[in-house]
Every structure is written in C-alpha cells, then in structure tokens.
Amino acid sequence: MTNIDRSGTFNLGTRRVKRLGYGAMQLAGPGVFGPPKDPDAARAVLREAVASGVNHIDTSDYYGPHVTNHIIREALQPYPDDLVIVTKIGARRGADAAWLPASSADELTQAVHDNLRNLGLDVLDVVNLRVMPKTGHGRSEGSIEAPLTALAELQRKGLVRHIGLSNVTPTQVAEGRRISGIVCVQNEYNVIHRDDDGLIDQLARDGIAYVPFFPLGGFTPLQSSTLSGIANRLDATPMQIALAWLLQRAPNLLVIPGTSSVAHLRENLAAAEMELPPDALAELDGIAQAG
C-alpha cells in the first residue's frame, strides 16, 4: 500500500478517469426509491462534483427507478468531454421498492435503452452487469454466460462501449473474462469488508479497475473505534480515513462515495489529498483481521 498516486488516474476501458469519483445512488429518495426531497440540491451536488474535477459518475436507471439518470441529465447536459458515466443493469425495482433480478436478454436490452434515453446518450461508456443473489443479500455462484452474452451483443450493436461486472465472485469474473473484455469489477469492499483482497490484486496486475461499492458502509455506515481514533489523531473524519485507505490500498481502485450534500461531497474529495502513515495503515488492516 505504498507508492500509490492517490489523487491520480486509472484506466476505465479506453478512458482515463480520476480515482475519486461520485456515486449517484443517494440522489434518489429514501431507500433509493422515488424522487429526492430537494431536486435542486441533488443537481447542485452533481455540478459541484464536476466543477471540482470529478470525471467518473456511477449510476443506474433502477435507482429511483429512473430518478438519478434524469437528475444527471438535467444537471450536467451537455456533458463535459472527459466525463465518464458508468451505469449498471440486471435488476429492477418492484412496486414495494424491492430489488429484483432482471437479467433476461429482453430485460437487459430494455435496460440499456432506458439508460440511453434517460441519460440523453447515444452510447453508454461502461455498463456493469449486476448479478443479483438468488436469495437475500451478498453474492451467489452460478454461470453468468447467458446475460453477459446478451450484453456483449448490445456492445456489438454499438450501444455499449465497455462492459463491467458487479456483485460477482472471482469464479464469475474469470468466466466473464473468457466471454467478453471486462474493464471493471464493482463489488462491496471497504476497510472492514475485505473478502476481495486477492481479486483486487489480481485485477491490478491485469490493469482492470476495481470499483468498491459501499466504500463507507452503504446503508449501514462504517462504525469502528479504531477508525474514529485514527480520524481524531489525524484531524479528519472517519469517512475521510476510510476513503484515503481505499485510495492507498491499490492503484486500480476507483472510489465512488455518494452523498446528497455539497458540504459532504467536499469532505469526501479532500480525502484524495490525504496520506495515511504506516502505523495508521497497520491499525486499519487490523480491523478486518479482528472481524
């Protein structure tokens, strides 16, 4: 975890993006369902992010559904030339806000067209195939050949430039790479949840981006006395420490914290300028080992 340019860039397909980006999930309403309480504030966060140099935004048309993509289009179109918008497909929302699988060829095709329309794009830079678990949360093993082949066909038609995978196991990543070029993997990973350590290192060797979702814990924010203690010692917030740790973890990590607050966005972006000392890194590594 040394000699890494935390505030630098990494390849995302054929594009070069800054390693600290922005995740749009929190721009939707509570539970990522329905519209935000303050749409003007949501648009202001996006504009501040781009004005601050962010050029990687992560979204999905099933956030809302359709909410975050509309907000992104309203706030940022015409899009800056260097902006890379990454979306994901493979799920849909039920009327009760449930997260449901949607991975048939027809559903994936419809999802790509929905993203294109709602974002106002002719082609999607990167589309992640989200693999929904068979039951509950987490990841489920099983072949991804059928949905990934369908997505690759949409790529051949020119609707998608690059393909990524989300919520996948190392076995599924290996299968996916045999079927299609994979430019990124987006899985849950943070200073406490570190199941993907080996996968991250393998992808780094191969020049493939790894994008941790829930970098700050997601719906259950990270809580750790160690994290808080280090933050107090370094005059930072616990979330800034968690983000700085990710940026120092490996050069291929693209971090996409989300927020609906401009002030919180600025705090997150400041983490790119932090360098955690070796003793802090060792303490943070101990959180996962203790768990």
C-alpha positions as CSV (number, residue, x, y, z in Angstrom):
1,M,0.0,0.0,0.0
2,T,2.9,2.4,-0.7
3,N,4.0,4.5,-3.7
4,I,0.4,4.9,-5.0
5,D,-0.7,8.2,-6.5
6,R,-4.0,8.5,-4.5
7,S,-5.2,11.6,-6.4
8,G,-4.1,10.3,-9.8
9,T,-5.9,8.4,-12.5
10,F,-6.5,4.9,-13.8
11,N,-7.9,3.4,-17.0
12,L,-11.6,2.7,-17.3
13,G,-11.8,1.0,-20.6
14,T,-10.3,3.4,-23.1
15,R,-10.9,6.4,-20.9
16,R,-8.7,7.8,-18.1
17,V,-10.6,8.8,-15.0
18,K,-9.6,10.3,-11.7
19,R,-9.6,7.7,-9.0
20,L,-12.0,9.6,-6.7
21,G,-15.4,9.7,-8.4
22,Y,-19.0,10.1,-7.4
23,G,-21.8,7.6,-6.9
24,A,-25.3,8.9,-7.7
25,M,-27.4,6.4,-5.6
26,Q,-28.1,8.8,-2.8
27,L,-29.6,11.3,-5.2
28,A,-32.9,9.3,-5.2
29,G,-35.4,9.3,-2.4
30,P,-35.2,7.2,0.8
31,G,-34.3,3.6,0.2
32,V,-33.1,4.7,-3.3
33,F,-36.8,4.8,-4.3
34,G,-38.7,7.8,-5.6
35,P,-37.6,11.4,-6.1
36,P,-35.3,13.3,-3.7
37,K,-36.8,15.7,-1.2
38,D,-34.8,18.6,-2.8
39,P,-34.1,18.1,-6.5
40,D,-32.3,21.4,-6.8
41,A,-29.8,20.3,-4.1
42,A,-29.3,17.0,-5.9
43,R,-28.4,18.9,-9.1
44,A,-26.1,21.2,-7.2
45,V,-24.1,18.2,-5.8
46,L,-23.6,16.9,-9.3
47,R,-22.5,20.3,-10.7
48,E,-20.1,20.8,-7.7
49,A,-18.6,17.4,-8.3
50,V,-17.9,18.1,-11.9
51,A,-16.6,21.6,-11.2
52,S,-14.3,20.0,-8.6
53,G,-12.7,17.8,-11.3
54,V,-14.7,14.6,-10.8
55,N,-15.0,12.8,-14.2
56,H,-16.4,9.4,-13.2
57,I,-20.0,9.2,-12.2
58,D,-21.7,5.9,-11.3
59,T,-25.4,5.5,-11.7
60,S,-28.2,3.1,-12.6
61,D,-31.6,3.5,-14.1
62,Y,-33.1,1.3,-11.4
63,Y,-32.1,4.0,-8.8
64,G,-35.5,5.5,-8.3
65,P,-36.2,3.9,-10.7
66,H,-35.3,6.4,-13.5
67,V,-34.7,9.2,-10.9
68,T,-30.9,9.6,-10.8
69,N,-30.4,9.4,-14.5
70,H,-32.9,12.2,-15.1
71,I,-31.2,14.3,-12.5
72,I,-27.8,13.7,-14.0
73,R,-29.1,14.7,-17.4
74,E,-30.8,17.8,-16.1
75,A,-27.7,18.9,-14.1
76,L,-24.9,18.1,-16.5
77,Q,-26.0,18.0,-20.1
78,P,-24.3,18.9,-22.3
79,Y,-21.8,16.6,-20.7
80,P,-18.1,17.5,-20.4
81,D,-15.9,15.7,-22.9
82,D,-13.9,13.9,-20.2
83,L,-16.9,12.8,-18.2
84,V,-17.4,9.0,-18.0
85,I,-20.9,7.9,-16.8
86,V,-21.0,4.3,-15.7
87,T,-24.3,2.5,-15.3
88,K,-25.5,-0.9,-14.3
89,I,-28.2,-3.3,-15.4
90,G,-29.5,-6.7,-14.3
91,A,-32.0,-5.6,-11.7
92,R,-35.3,-3.8,-11.4
93,R,-37.4,-2.3,-8.7
94,G,-40.7,-3.7,-7.5
95,A,-43.7,-1.5,-6.6
96,D,-42.8,-2.1,-3.0
97,A,-39.2,-0.9,-3.7
98,A,-37.9,-4.4,-3.7
99,W,-34.6,-5.1,-5.6
100,L,-35.5,-7.8,-8.1
101,P,-33.4,-9.7,-10.8
102,A,-33.9,-8.6,-14.4
103,S,-31.3,-10.5,-16.4
104,S,-33.1,-11.9,-19.4
105,A,-31.9,-10.8,-22.8
106,D,-35.1,-8.7,-23.3
107,E,-34.8,-7.1,-19.8
108,L,-31.2,-6.2,-20.4
109,T,-31.9,-4.8,-23.8
110,Q,-34.7,-2.7,-22.4
111,A,-32.5,-1.5,-19.5
112,V,-29.8,-0.3,-21.9
113,H,-32.3,1.6,-24.0
114,D,-33.8,3.1,-20.8
115,N,-30.4,4.3,-19.7
116,L,-29.6,5.8,-23.1
117,R,-32.9,7.6,-23.2
118,N,-32.9,8.9,-19.6
119,L,-29.2,10.0,-19.7
120,G,-29.6,11.5,-23.2
121,L,-26.8,9.5,-24.7
122,D,-26.3,7.7,-28.0
123,V,-23.9,5.1,-26.5
124,L,-23.1,4.1,-22.9
125,D,-19.4,4.4,-21.9
126,V,-19.5,1.5,-19.4
127,V,-22.3,-0.9,-18.5
128,N,-21.9,-3.2,-15.5
129,L,-23.8,-6.4,-15.4
130,R,-25.2,-6.7,-11.9
131,V,-25.5,-10.3,-10.7
132,M,-28.4,-10.5,-8.3
133,P,-28.2,-13.1,-5.5
134,K,-30.6,-16.0,-5.7
135,T,-31.8,-15.3,-2.1
136,G,-31.2,-12.4,0.3
137,H,-28.0,-10.3,0.0
138,G,-24.4,-11.0,-0.9
139,R,-23.2,-12.9,-3.9
140,S,-24.3,-16.2,-5.4
141,E,-22.2,-18.5,-7.6
142,G,-23.6,-19.6,-10.9
143,S,-22.8,-19.1,-14.6
144,I,-23.2,-15.6,-16.0
145,E,-22.8,-16.7,-19.6
146,A,-26.4,-16.0,-20.7
147,P,-26.8,-12.4,-19.5
148,L,-23.2,-11.5,-20.3
149,T,-23.6,-12.8,-23.9
150,A,-26.7,-10.7,-24.3
151,L,-24.9,-7.6,-23.0
152,A,-22.0,-8.4,-25.4
153,E,-24.4,-8.4,-28.3
154,L,-25.6,-4.9,-27.3
155,Q,-21.9,-3.9,-27.3
156,R,-21.5,-5.3,-30.8
157,K,-24.5,-3.2,-31.9
158,G,-22.7,-0.1,-30.8
159,L,-24.9,0.8,-27.8
160,V,-22.3,0.0,-25.2
161,R,-18.5,0.7,-25.4
162,H,-17.3,-1.3,-22.4
163,I,-18.6,-4.0,-20.1
164,G,-18.0,-4.4,-16.4
165,L,-19.3,-6.9,-13.7
166,S,-21.0,-6.1,-10.4
167,N,-21.6,-8.2,-7.3
168,V,-19.6,-11.2,-8.7
169,T,-17.4,-13.9,-7.3
170,P,-13.8,-14.5,-8.5
171,T,-15.1,-17.5,-10.4
172,Q,-17.7,-15.4,-12.2
173,V,-15.0,-12.8,-13.0
174,A,-12.9,-15.5,-14.6
175,E,-15.9,-16.8,-16.6
176,G,-16.8,-13.2,-17.7
177,R,-13.3,-12.5,-18.9
178,R,-13.5,-15.6,-21.1
179,I,-16.7,-14.3,-22.7
180,S,-16.0,-10.6,-23.1
181,G,-13.5,-7.9,-22.4
182,I,-14.1,-6.8,-18.8
183,V,-12.9,-3.3,-17.9
184,C,-14.0,-3.1,-14.2
185,V,-15.4,-5.1,-11.3
186,Q,-17.8,-3.4,-8.9
187,N,-18.2,-5.3,-5.6
188,E,-18.8,-4.4,-2.0
189,Y,-15.4,-3.6,-0.4
190,N,-14.2,-1.3,2.4
191,V,-11.8,-1.1,5.3
192,I,-13.9,-3.7,7.2
193,H,-15.3,-5.9,4.4
194,R,-12.3,-7.2,2.6
195,D,-13.3,-10.5,1.0
196,D,-11.9,-9.3,-2.4
197,D,-8.3,-8.6,-1.4
198,G,-7.0,-11.4,-3.6
199,L,-9.2,-10.4,-6.5
200,I,-8.2,-6.7,-6.3
201,D,-4.5,-7.6,-6.5
202,Q,-5.1,-9.9,-9.5
203,L,-7.1,-7.3,-11.4
204,A,-4.4,-4.7,-10.6
205,R,-1.8,-6.9,-12.2
206,D,-4.0,-7.1,-15.3
207,G,-4.8,-3.4,-15.5
208,I,-8.5,-3.8,-14.7
209,A,-10.3,-1.3,-12.5
210,Y,-12.0,-2.4,-9.2
211,V,-14.8,-0.1,-8.0
212,P,-15.8,-0.7,-4.4
213,F,-19.5,-0.1,-3.7
214,F,-20.5,0.8,-0.2
215,P,-17.0,2.3,0.4
216,L,-18.3,3.9,3.5
217,G,-20.6,1.1,4.5
218,G,-23.7,1.9,2.4
219,F,-27.0,1.5,4.2
220,T,-25.1,0.6,7.4
221,P,-22.3,3.3,7.8
222,L,-19.0,2.0,9.0
223,Q,-18.6,2.1,12.8
224,S,-15.2,1.4,14.3
225,S,-13.5,2.8,17.4
226,T,-10.2,2.3,15.5
227,L,-11.4,4.3,12.6
228,S,-12.6,7.1,14.9
229,G,-9.4,7.1,16.9
230,I,-7.2,7.5,13.8
231,A,-9.5,10.2,12.5
232,N,-9.1,12.2,15.7
233,R,-5.4,11.7,15.6
234,L,-5.1,12.9,12.0
235,D,-7.7,15.7,12.3
236,A,-10.0,14.1,9.8
237,T,-13.4,12.5,9.7
238,P,-13.7,8.7,10.0
239,M,-15.2,8.6,6.5
240,Q,-12.2,10.6,5.1
241,I,-9.9,8.0,6.7
242,A,-11.9,5.1,5.1
243,L,-11.7,6.7,1.7
244,A,-8.0,7.5,2.0
245,W,-7.4,3.9,3.0
246,L,-9.1,2.7,-0.2
247,L,-7.1,5.1,-2.4
248,Q,-3.9,3.7,-0.8
249,R,-5.0,0.1,-0.9
250,A,-4.2,-0.5,-4.6
251,P,-3.7,1.7,-7.8
252,N,-6.7,0.2,-9.6
253,L,-9.3,1.2,-7.0
254,L,-11.7,3.8,-8.3
255,V,-13.7,5.1,-5.4
256,I,-17.2,6.4,-5.8
257,P,-18.6,7.7,-2.5
258,G,-22.1,9.1,-2.8
259,T,-23.8,12.0,-1.0
260,S,-26.7,14.4,-1.4
261,S,-24.8,17.2,0.4
262,V,-22.3,19.6,-1.2
263,A,-20.5,20.0,2.1
264,H,-20.2,16.2,2.5
265,L,-19.0,16.0,-1.1
266,R,-16.2,18.4,-0.4
267,E,-15.2,16.4,2.6
268,N,-15.1,13.3,0.5
269,L,-13.0,14.9,-2.2
270,A,-10.5,16.2,0.4
271,A,-9.6,12.5,1.2
272,A,-7.7,12.4,-2.1
273,E,-5.1,14.7,-0.7
274,M,-4.5,12.6,2.5
275,E,-1.7,10.2,3.0
276,L,-2.1,7.8,5.9
277,P,1.1,7.0,7.8
278,P,2.2,3.3,8.1
279,D,1.0,3.0,11.7
280,A,-2.5,4.1,10.8
281,L,-2.5,1.6,7.8
282,A,-1.5,-1.2,10.2
283,E,-4.2,-0.3,12.6
284,L,-6.8,-0.2,9.8
285,D,-5.7,-3.6,8.5
286,G,-6.3,-4.9,12.0
287,I,-10.0,-4.0,11.8
288,A,-10.6,-6.6,9.1
289,Q,-8.4,-9.2,10.8
290,A,-10.2,-8.8,14.1
291,G,-13.5,-9.2,12.3
